[in-house]
Amino acid sequence: MLKIRLRRTGGTNAPAYRIVVSDSRRTPTAMVIEELGYYDPTKNPPLLELDVDKANAWIAKGATASGTVGKLLARPKA
């Protein structure tokens, strides 16, 4: 089963995330199928770059979004 989830990057006390499509049976740091964007919550305002069309295409193919990614997808584009 495929899952769209966050993959942590960045250093200690400076989290940044990549939004990736990966196999749900593997760890988030395992090989990914596709990278859809990135999210940096430490910036003011938080920096979000996400290819919504690709994410919706993966969801149509049967992938599920994690809770946080679901909230990021529902966020209105600024």
C-alpha positions in Angstrom: 0.0 0.0 0.0 1.3 3.4 -0.9 1.3 6.4 1.5 1.9 10.1 1.0 3.8 11.2 4.1 6.4 13.5 5.5 10.1 12.6 5.4 12.2 14.6 7.9 15.3 16.4 6.7 17.1 19.3 8.3 19.2 19.4 11.4 18.7 19.2 15.2 16.1 21.7 16.3 15.6 22.8 12.7 13.0 20.4 11.2 12.2 20.5 7.5 10.3 17.9 5.6 10.0 16.4 2.1 6.5 15.3 1.0 7.0 11.8 -0.6 5.1 8.8 -1.9 6.5 5.6 -0.4 5.5 2.1 0.6 3.7 2.2 3.9 5.4 -1.1 5.1 8.8 0.6 5.0 10.3 3.3 7.3 9.8 6.9 6.2 13.6 7.1 5.4 13.5 4.2 3.0 13.6 4.6 -0.8 10.7 6.7 -2.1 8.7 6.4 -5.3 8.3 10.1 -5.9 8.9 13.4 -4.2 6.0 15.8 -4.3 7.3 18.8 -2.5 8.7 20.2 0.7 7.4 21.8 3.9 9.4 24.0 6.3 7.5 25.0 9.4 10.3 27.0 11.0 9.9 29.9 8.5 7.5 32.7 9.2 5.1 32.1 7.5 5.7 28.3 7.0 7.1 27.5 3.6 5.1 24.9 1.6 5.8 23.8 -1.9 3.5 20.9 -3.0 2.5 19.6 -6.4 -1.2 19.1 -5.6 -2.0 17.7 -9.1 0.5 14.9 -8.6 -0.7 14.2 -5.1 -4.3 13.9 -6.3 -3.2 11.6 -9.1 -1.5 9.3 -6.5 -4.6 9.4 -4.3 -6.7 8.4 -7.4 -4.3 5.5 -7.9 -5.0 4.3 -4.3 -2.4 6.0 -2.2 -3.5 7.4 1.2 -2.3 10.6 2.7 -1.1 10.8 6.3 -3.0 13.1 8.7 -0.5 16.0 8.4 -0.2 15.7 4.6 -4.0 15.6 4.4 -4.2 18.9 6.3 -1.5 20.4 4.0 -3.5 19.3 0.9 -6.6 21.0 2.3 -4.8 24.2 3.1 -5.8 27.0 0.7 -3.1 28.1 -1.7 -1.7 31.5 -0.7 
